[in-house]
């Protein structure tokens, strides 16, 4: 099979841990960055294309069950079988936070879209919201009847959605800490969630082998796919939101949703696919089996309905084929004071024998848009977003950005009565908050004129 006709291939396979691998995550900005967690109680950082571990982090006392990067890729978070969460600074290779509160295995982790907040789900059926700048839980969400399998913040940062082994999906409002809606139509555990990058649309994948699409304006079911042969393990929308990639143990499918249809499908025996991401006209998928990790590449330009018309997220770099990489034990390197993240670039094509397989291009048909569909409010890079649950007092200009928050444990603020009332208003609604928010406030009579915060 020639490089041009090959649509998917396994880039590499290597031994990632001394014990079984339990989880992995790809970088959110740099798709050549990957973290893995295993029964050996270590978190290993890798550069895709190399079998040599870049950084090995330790500190947990039990196996790692969940791992992830923050939005800036400056930190790695990992949850263990004991219910403890640890946050590492990658450059310093040091633990910066240890978060305790869950009573069972950590099964899901997600960083807030903008702020320094972390959501965690556990086998204890609870979801907790943490501020990573302090060792404390902001809020605990209760209501699921089974293990939390997935957690995801909405693109605008106002909601958090959780999927459980009980087959339900709950959407929580971060400002009120209440359930906005509960989706109940899956017949088995919910394994993955994905927000449409532009529209108010949510996709949920389940162990019942189907994907459901939900309208987040009306909370109505838009469509349901036909059952696949195996349960859905991972999903990701393409950057333009024109199709959803759905990964099962033995296949990859590209779905549309109005109506539900399969644009294209591939037979890929990647097993326990644990993460997928799209960049530079390529879908990168990573899976694990026992002590080994495999990395797969799919050429999206050869899949319907894209046919080479998917705009790359970064400027393409000349493709250079990599030599075959043998399976071998990882070679830990000493933690350094600086870890250089390689620049994102397309991964090389597979080196395989020629084949007669042909791919016939199909004219791309844009998906039908829902009538009056709303879109996510995208925040600019310089805009500040208020922390979840923090409400401005009456009389304050709603356009004033509050900025960063400093939570001072059990320390009284040196403020006047009016400012104390302001602090009380800001902290209202959070049953789990026992701290005081410290602000520098400018007053004009009884009106709040300006708010600044201090670390």
LODOVO-587042 format. One record per residue (C-alpha): residue in three letters; x, y, z. Coordinates in steps of 0.05 Angstrom, whole numbers, padded with zeros to 5 digits, always signed. Layout:
BEGIN
AlaXYZ
...
***
This chain:
BEGIN
Unk+00000+00000+00000
Unk+00030+00067-00020
Unk+00038+00126+00026
Unk-00018+00163-00012
Unk-00070+00108-00007
Unk-00057+00090+00065
Unk-00111+00121+00109
Unk-00089+00096+00179
Unk-00028+00063+00209
Unk+00006+00047+00274
Unk+00064+00094+00284
Unk+00096+00059+00343
Unk+00088+00011+00401
Unk+00132+00010+00463
Unk+00134-00013+00535
Unk+00113+00047+00577
Unk+00114+00021+00649
Unk+00142-00034+00692
Unk+00070-00055+00708
Unk+00004-00051+00671
Unk-00014+00015+00639
Unk-00080+00041+00666
Unk-00089+00109+00631
Unk-00058+00159+00583
Unk-00071+00228+00556
Unk-00047+00268+00495
Unk-00026+00340+00500
Unk-00081+00392+00490
Unk-00037+00440+00450
Unk+00020+00396+00428
Unk-00004+00330+00399
Unk+00067+00301+00403
Unk+00064+00302+00479
Unk+00035+00244+00517
Unk+00029+00224+00590
Unk+00017+00153+00616
Unk+00001+00125+00685
Unk+00010+00054+00709
Unk+00007+00004+00765
Unk+00080+00020+00781
Unk+00053+00085+00813
Unk+00091+00129+00762
Unk+00070+00182+00712
Unk+00114+00181+00650
Unk+00119+00237+00599
Unk+00134+00219+00526
Unk+00149+00251+00460
Unk+00109+00214+00406
Unk+00157+00181+00358
Unk+00208+00164+00412
Unk+00206+00103+00458
Unk+00249+00138+00510
Unk+00214+00169+00569
Unk+00224+00244+00574
Unk+00206+00251+00647
Unk+00184+00203+00701
Unk+00144+00230+00760
Unk+00131+00194+00825
Unk+00096+00210+00891
Unk+00033+00168+00891
Unk+00029+00108+00937
Unk-00019+00068+00894
Unk-00031+00055+00820
Unk-00047+00113+00774
Unk-00118+00109+00746
Unk-00126+00176+00711
Unk-00079+00228+00681
Unk-00084+00293+00643
Unk-00052+00360+00623
Unk-00075+00430+00639
Unk-00092+00478+00583
Unk-00022+00509+00582
Unk+00013+00441+00587
Unk+00054+00468+00645
Unk+00025+00417+00694
Unk+00006+00344+00695
Unk-00048+00318+00741
Unk-00057+00245+00762
Unk-00108+00210+00804
Unk-00094+00145+00840
Unk-00131+00083+00864
Unk-00129+00111+00935
Unk-00171+00172+00915
Unk-00113+00222+00919
Unk-00097+00273+00864
Unk-00028+00302+00853
Unk-00008+00360+00809
Unk+00063+00366+00782
Unk+00099+00425+00751
Unk+00131+00396+00688
Unk+00190+00443+00684
Unk+00209+00433+00757
Unk+00188+00360+00760
Unk+00158+00374+00828
Unk+00092+00361+00862
Unk+00058+00428+00873
Unk-00010+00404+00900
Unk-00038+00342+00934
Unk-00115+00341+00935
Unk-00151+00292+00980
Unk-00225+00282+00990
Unk-00249+00225+00946
Unk-00261+00158+00981
Unk-00246+00113+00922
Unk-00208+00109+00855
Unk-00202+00171+00813
Unk-00236+00155+00747
Unk-00240+00222+00710
Unk-00203+00289+00709
Unk-00213+00354+00670
Unk-00183+00423+00676
Unk-00228+00484+00669
Unk-00228+00517+00601
Unk-00196+00581+00626
Unk-00185+00584+00701
Unk-00141+00544+00748
Unk-00197+00497+00767
Unk-00200+00421+00764
Unk-00259+00374+00763
Unk-00250+00302+00786
Unk-00296+00242+00784
Unk-00289+00179+00825
Unk-00314+00109+00838
Unk-00347+00139+00900
Unk-00399+00169+00850
Unk-00381+00241+00869
Unk-00353+00298+00827
Unk-00309+00350+00861
Unk-00288+00419+00838
Unk-00219+00442+00861
Unk-00180+00506+00859
Unk-00110+00484+00841
Unk-00078+00545+00874
Unk-00098+00519+00942
Unk-00108+00452+00975
Unk-00184+00453+00981
Unk-00248+00431+00948
Unk-00294+00486+00924
Unk-00355+00443+00915
Unk-00378+00370+00913
Unk-00431+00348+00863
Unk-00473+00288+00885
Unk-00529+00251+00849
Unk-00499+00198+00804
Unk-00512+00125+00821
Unk-00448+00095+00794
Unk-00375+00109+00778
Unk-00360+00174+00742
Unk-00329+00155+00676
Unk-00320+00223+00644
Unk-00319+00297+00661
Unk-00318+00356+00612
Unk-00323+00432+00619
Unk-00364+00470+00567
Unk-00325+00513+00517
Unk-00350+00577+00551
Unk-00330+00551+00620
Unk-00399+00559+00651
Unk-00420+00485+00656
Unk-00389+00419+00674
Unk-00419+00355+00646
Unk-00409+00287+00678
Unk-00422+00217+00650
Unk-00432+00157+00696
Unk-00434+00082+00697
Unk-00507+00089+00715
Unk-00522+00110+00643
Unk-00538+00182+00658
Unk-00506+00248+00638
Unk-00514+00308+00685
Unk-00501+00381+00666
Unk-00482+00424+00726
Unk-00483+00500+00729
Unk-00418+00524+00760
Unk-00450+00588+00786
Unk-00505+00555+00825
Unk-00476+00485+00835
Unk-00542+00456+00813
Unk-00562+00406+00759
Unk-00587+00442+00696
Unk-00609+00378+00662
Unk-00602+00303+00665
Unk-00598+00261+00602
Unk-00623+00190+00614
Unk-00633+00154+00547
Unk-00569+00112+00545
Unk-00581+00038+00563
Unk-00511+00027+00592
Unk-00453+00066+00623
Unk-00432+00132+00590
Unk-00359+00126+00571
Unk-00342+00193+00537
Unk-00368+00264+00525
Unk-00352+00316+00473
Unk-00377+00387+00462
Unk-00385+00413+00391
Unk-00331+00466+00381
Unk-00380+00518+00354
Unk-00454+00500+00366
Unk-00493+00484+00429
Unk-00488+00410+00416
Unk-00464+00353+00461
Unk-00444+00283+00439
Unk-00445+00225+00488
Unk-00415+00157+00475
Unk-00436+00095+00514
Unk-00422+00023+00528
Unk-00490+00010+00495
Unk-00449+00019+00430
Unk-00485+00083+00408
Unk-00471+00157+00403
Unk-00526+00207+00420
Unk-00527+00280+00400
Unk-00563+00330+00446
Unk-00586+00401+00431
Unk-00563+00443+00490
Unk-00612+00499+00476
Unk-00673+00455+00486
Unk-00640+00393+00518
Unk-00675+00351+00465
Unk-00645+00289+00433
Unk-00623+00307+00362
Unk-00606+00237+00338
Unk-00577+00169+00357
Unk-00528+00127+00316
Unk-00539+00054+00300
Unk-00504+00008+00350
Unk-00431-00009+00333
Unk-00400-00077+00344
Unk-00362-00055+00406
Unk-00373-00002+00460
Unk-00354+00070+00445
Unk-00288+00088+00480
Unk-00268+00157+00454
Unk-00295+00214+00412
Unk-00271+00280+00383
Unk-00301+00332+00336
Unk-00260+00358+00278
Unk-00238+00431+00289
Unk-00293+00459+00244
Unk-00347+00415+00276
Unk-00366+00382+00210
Unk-00359+00311+00235
Unk-00350+00269+00298
Unk-00295+00216+00302
Unk-00317+00157+00345
Unk-00267+00104+00367
Unk-00286+00033+00389
Unk-00237-00023+00403
Unk-00236-00046+00330
Unk-00259+00014+00289
Unk-00261+00088+00275
Unk-00324+00121+00248
Unk-00340+00191+00224
Unk-00411+00211+00243
Unk-00459+00265+00222
Unk-00519+00280+00266
Unk-00575+00314+00226
Unk-00595+00261+00209
Unk-00550+00209+00243
Unk-00506+00178+00190
Unk-00438+00146+00180
Unk-00395+00187+00133
Unk-00337+00138+00134
Unk-00308+00081+00174
Unk-00241+00047+00184
Unk-00223-00021+00213
Unk-00169-00006+00265
Unk-00153-00058+00317
Unk-00124-00009+00367
Unk-00156-00040+00428
Unk-00165+00005+00490
Unk-00162+00072+00454
Unk-00156+00121+00511
Unk-00148+00189+00477
Unk-00156+00220+00408
Unk-00139+00290+00382
Unk-00139+00325+00314
Unk-00085+00370+00287
Unk-00053+00385+00220
Unk-00101+00342+00179
Unk-00086+00282+00222
Unk-00122+00245+00278
Unk-00075+00218+00331
Unk-00101+00161+00374
Unk-00066+00127+00432
Unk-00084+00060+00464
Unk-00054+00013+00515
Unk-00052-00061+00528
Unk-00017-00092+00589
Unk+00050-00054+00595
Unk+00051-00028+00523
Unk+00026+00036+00491
Unk+00010+00043+00417
Unk+00003+00107+00377
Unk-00040+00109+00314
Unk-00045+00161+00258
Unk-00105+00172+00212
Unk-00100+00215+00149
Unk-00165+00256+00155
Unk-00156+00283+00084
Unk-00172+00214+00058
Unk-00236+00206+00098
Unk-00306+00227+00079
Unk-00333+00281+00083
Unk-00268+00320+00087
Unk-00230+00297+00025
Unk-00169+00339+00039
Unk-00210+00402+00056
Unk-00196+00404+00131
Unk-00158+00467+00149
Unk-00095+00451+00189
Unk-00090+00482+00259
Unk-00016+00497+00248
Unk+00027+00509+00187
Unk+00046+00441+00158
Unk+00118+00418+00165
Unk+00153+00374+00115
Unk+00139+00302+00130
Unk+00199+00258+00145
Unk+00187+00183+00152
Unk+00211+00154+00217
Unk+00247+00087+00220
Unk+00212+00028+00251
Unk+00215+00031+00327
Unk+00224-00035+00364
Unk+00186-00050+00428
Unk+00232-00040+00487
Unk+00232-00022+00560
Unk+00231+00053+00575
Unk+00296+00086+00594
Unk+00282+00136+00649
Unk+00321+00200+00647
Unk+00338+00244+00706
Unk+00288+00300+00717
Unk+00314+00364+00689
Unk+00298+00436+00707
Unk+00269+00447+00638
Unk+00228+00403+00591
Unk+00225+00427+00520
Unk+00159+00411+00485
Unk+00171+00396+00411
Unk+00134+00438+00361
Unk+00071+00407+00334
Unk+00079+00376+00265
Unk+00046+00323+00221
Unk+00068+00253+00238
Unk+00101+00212+00182
Unk+00064+00165+00136
Unk+00067+00091+00147
Unk+00122+00050+00113
Unk+00083-00007+00083
Unk+00083-00049+00020
Unk+00044-00027-00042
Unk-00029-00045-00049
Unk-00084-00038-00100
Unk-00131-00004-00050
Unk-00163+00059-00079
Unk-00200+00114-00045
Unk-00252+00149-00087
Unk-00262+00221-00066
Unk-00333+00245-00053
Unk-00358+00316-00058
Unk-00364+00343+00012
Unk-00435+00360+00034
Unk-00439+00409+00093
Unk-00482+00383+00150
Unk-00551+00414+00157
Unk-00551+00467+00210
Unk-00604+00468+00265
Unk-00652+00526+00259
Unk-00629+00587+00300
Unk-00572+00545+00330
Unk-00533+00585+00382
Unk-00458+00585+00386
Unk-00409+00584+00444
Unk-00383+00651+00467
Unk-00309+00647+00453
Unk-00265+00686+00501
Unk-00206+00724+00475
Unk-00136+00709+00502
Unk-00134+00774+00541
Unk-00204+00769+00572
Unk-00212+00748+00644
Unk-00265+00697+00665
Unk-00297+00699+00734
Unk-00284+00637+00775
Unk-00343+00590+00779
Unk-00394+00607+00832
Unk-00366+00677+00846
Unk-00421+00729+00837
Unk-00411+00804+00834
Unk-00448+00845+00887
Unk-00507+00887+00869
Unk-00486+00953+00839
Unk-00420+00929+00810
Unk-00409+00939+00736
Unk-00417+00869+00706
Unk-00364+00885+00654
Unk-00309+00892+00707
Unk-00262+00833+00704
Unk-00249+00804+00773
Unk-00185+00770+00752
Unk-00146+00722+00794
Unk-00172+00702+00863
Unk-00132+00688+00926
Unk-00166+00642+00976
Unk-00137+00653+01045
Unk-00154+00595+01092
Unk-00188+00618+01156
Unk-00154+00686+01155
Unk-00199+00747+01168
Unk-00194+00803+01117
Unk-00171+00872+01141
Unk-00230+00909+01111
Unk-00286+00956+01129
Unk-00358+00935+01142
Unk-00380+00951+01071
Unk-00323+00910+01042
Unk-00340+00852+01089
Unk-00410+00852+01061
Unk-00379+00851+00992
Unk-00336+00791+01010
Unk-00397+00755+01039
Unk-00435+00767+00975
Unk-00379+00740+00932
Unk-00372+00677+00974
Unk-00447+00665+00977
Unk-00475+00601+00948
Unk-00413+00558+00961
Unk-00428+00509+01017
Unk-00359+00480+01011
Unk-00321+00546+01016
Unk-00293+00560+01085
Unk-00244+00613+01061
Unk-00246+00689+01052
Unk-00236+00722+00985
Unk-00188+00781+00990
Unk-00200+00840+00944
Unk-00177+00912+00938
Unk-00242+00949+00927
Unk-00254+01021+00905
Unk-00319+01050+00930
Unk-00361+01109+00908
Unk-00412+01118+00964
Unk-00447+01051+00970
Unk-00430+01031+00899
Unk-00373+00986+00880
Unk-00331+01024+00830
Unk-00272+00978+00816
Unk-00248+00909+00839
Unk-00176+00885+00840
Unk-00151+00821+00871
Unk-00086+00802+00905
Unk-00051+00735+00905
***
